[in-house]
């Protein structure tokens, strides 16, 4: 069995998630993952060494070296070939208390999906979610929303379902490792461990005040719907956060 990929800790999400040359026709772009973006931020902006970056992100130095190399090649390809660059997805976990999602202050739109129950709350078991509420967001404003049935889609198909409806961000309760991987491969940014009213959760996300837990998982399988205490989180090493830290004073195990 292949060894599972260890998620990389990311302290800060980008303020803008899409970049491109002016005056060039739209064409295929390049996607930089959030863990690749984090290596650029820590090494090139904050001036950390690869060893310090590895400690900050919770991975081996060789892993950081590979991620950083991929990120630099993508930047070079965008500059040389005049291609659009988007930042999304990746095998990462966001440190609790880290900088919230920021949208581009232009015509950038987001589509946020939320696991949704019949009472308007965030449904707590991603794999058995009966429906999702989708929100069109532009410049931190909710333009529209609609509830769409998942049509009985299971764990493996839900990432494709969300992608087919244009979602680039997901807010949910508990979620398993396989689903996390599928969402990452689909380029969907994940905010797990959220409870309460779905509309309020989206409002909190776009205003920068969403409370979530990147380590929140569902620890029950093969059952129908889970509520309340059925979905828990693993008390892992956790990530502490200190304001203003680019590197070793940022996020710790």
Secondary structure as the mmCIF struct_conf table of DSSP 4:
data_model
#
loop_
_struct_conf.conf_type_id
_struct_conf.id
_struct_conf.beg_label_comp_id
_struct_conf.beg_label_asym_id
_struct_conf.beg_label_seq_id
_struct_conf.end_label_comp_id
_struct_conf.end_label_asym_id
_struct_conf.end_label_seq_id
HELX_LH_PP_P HELX_LH_PP_P1 UNK A 2 UNK A 7
STRN STRN1 UNK A 8 UNK A 12
BEND BEND1 UNK A 15 UNK A 15
STRN STRN2 UNK A 18 UNK A 19
TURN_TY1_P TURN_TY1_P1 UNK A 22 UNK A 23
STRN STRN3 UNK A 30 UNK A 32
HELX_RH_AL_P HELX_RH_AL_P1 UNK A 34 UNK A 39
HELX_RH_PI_P HELX_RH_PI_P1 UNK A 40 UNK A 45
BEND BEND2 UNK A 46 UNK A 46
HELX_RH_AL_P HELX_RH_AL_P2 UNK A 50 UNK A 57
TURN_TY1_P TURN_TY1_P2 UNK A 58 UNK A 58
BEND BEND3 UNK A 59 UNK A 59
HELX_RH_AL_P HELX_RH_AL_P3 UNK A 61 UNK A 81
TURN_TY1_P TURN_TY1_P3 UNK A 82 UNK A 82
STRN STRN4 UNK A 85 UNK A 87
BEND BEND4 UNK A 91 UNK A 91
STRN STRN5 UNK A 92 UNK A 99
HELX_LH_PP_P HELX_LH_PP_P2 UNK A 100 UNK A 101
BEND BEND5 UNK A 105 UNK A 107
STRN STRN6 UNK A 109 UNK A 115
STRN STRN7 UNK A 116 UNK A 116
TURN_TY1_P TURN_TY1_P4 UNK A 118 UNK A 119
BEND BEND6 UNK A 120 UNK A 120
STRN STRN8 UNK A 121 UNK A 122
HELX_LH_PP_P HELX_LH_PP_P3 UNK A 123 UNK A 123
BEND BEND7 UNK A 124 UNK A 124
STRN STRN9 UNK A 125 UNK A 125
HELX_RH_3T_P HELX_RH_3T_P1 UNK A 126 UNK A 128
STRN STRN10 UNK A 131 UNK A 138
TURN_TY1_P TURN_TY1_P5 UNK A 139 UNK A 140
STRN STRN11 UNK A 141 UNK A 149
TURN_TY1_P TURN_TY1_P6 UNK A 151 UNK A 152
HELX_RH_AL_P HELX_RH_AL_P4 UNK A 155 UNK A 164
TURN_TY1_P TURN_TY1_P7 UNK A 165 UNK A 166
STRN STRN12 UNK A 169 UNK A 171
BEND BEND8 UNK A 173 UNK A 173
STRN STRN13 UNK A 174 UNK A 174
HELX_RH_AL_P HELX_RH_AL_P5 UNK A 177 UNK A 185
TURN_TY1_P TURN_TY1_P8 UNK A 186 UNK A 187
STRN STRN14 UNK A 189 UNK A 191
BEND BEND9 UNK A 193 UNK A 193
BEND BEND10 UNK A 196 UNK A 196
STRN STRN15 UNK A 197 UNK A 197
HELX_RH_AL_P HELX_RH_AL_P6 UNK A 198 UNK A 207
TURN_TY1_P TURN_TY1_P9 UNK A 208 UNK A 208
TURN_TY1_P TURN_TY1_P10 UNK A 214 UNK A 215
STRN STRN16 UNK A 216 UNK A 216
BEND BEND11 UNK A 222 UNK A 222
BEND BEND12 UNK A 224 UNK A 224
HELX_RH_3T_P HELX_RH_3T_P2 UNK A 228 UNK A 230
BEND BEND13 UNK A 231 UNK A 231
STRN STRN17 UNK A 233 UNK A 233
BEND BEND14 UNK A 237 UNK A 237
STRN STRN18 UNK A 240 UNK A 241
TURN_TY1_P TURN_TY1_P11 UNK A 243 UNK A 244
BEND BEND15 UNK A 246 UNK A 247
TURN_TY1_P TURN_TY1_P12 UNK A 248 UNK A 250
STRN STRN19 UNK A 251 UNK A 252
#
